Structures are given as C-alpha cells and as structure tokens.
Amino acid sequence: MNRDRIGDVMRPHLNRALLILCSGLLLSSCFVGIVVNDDEVNVLVYESSGKRQCEPAAISPQQSARKLENAGVPVRESSCAVLTTIAFPAVCGAPSGELVLHEISGNKATAAQQAGFTLVTTLRSGAGDPGYATVACASSPL
C-alpha cells in the first residue's frame, strides 16, 4: 500500500519529466541536417610571399590574388601576415616568414588548395594562437 501511495505522488512528476525529455528530443531533431551554405562562410588561405631577409617580397598580394582568380577562386580581401610560431635567424637571404592571406568563399577552399594555397587553420599552434600575426603589406614588387 505504501508503494501505491508513492507511485500516485510521483506519477505527475514523472509524466512531466517524460514530456520535457520527449519534447527536447523532438526539437533537437529539427536541427539535424541543417547545412550552412558554404557561399556564406568565408575562409582564409595563404601562401608564402617568398620574401627573403634584406630582399623585397617576391610576390605582392595583388599577384597572389591573381593566381587564385585565374584558378576560378574570387578573392574577397587580401592582407599580409608573418608566422609567429617559427623563429627565423636574422641573416640576409634567409626566409622571412611573411605570408599573403586571402579571404575567399568556403566552397572554393579545395580549388584554392589545388592552386597551391593552404588554409590558415593549419598554422594554429594552440588554443587562441592562430600561428600568424597580420602586418602591413610592403610596397609591391614590379
């Protein structure tokens, strides 16, 4: 008899808990399969500027962007950066670690990689460290 009384007291609470659980499951299934349009997602890709210390950059942001555009990848914005995870010796002729960055549509990332560019996410060295720092672009070579 005691057991029946406990069941009568708990039943409304169990029913409410079950209703909340089922509602949550049903609502969460509404979001399964929603895909963000890659045209709306921008990604950053980069290539080395080819600059060596004590020498001008081998490639300008405009020249680099032209490579992407020739590969069918429209460039939304270009900038310059330097690697922060690698120390470069201060010697004329040594690599400088300078990069040319381009913001492109996410659905063109594969085409950019086929054209020789790399996603900047590969530069990450840890939580919160992107592996590069943006810098002002030097005057472009002729």
Sequence and secondary structure as in RCSB ss.txt:
>XXXX:A:sequence
MNRDRIGDVMRPHLNRALLILCSGLLLSSCFVGIVVNDDEVNVLVYESSGKRQCEPAAISPQQSARKLENAGVPV
RESSCAVLTTIAFPAVCGAPSGELVLHEISGNKATAAQQAGFTLVTTLRSGAGDPGYATVACASSPL
>XXXX:A:secstr
 HHHHHHHHHHHHHHHHHHHHHHHHHHHHTTTT    GGG EEEEEEE   BTTS  SS HHHHHHHHHHTT  E
EEEEEEEESSS     TTSB  EEEEEEEEGGGHHHHHHTT EEGGGG  BTTB SEEEE       
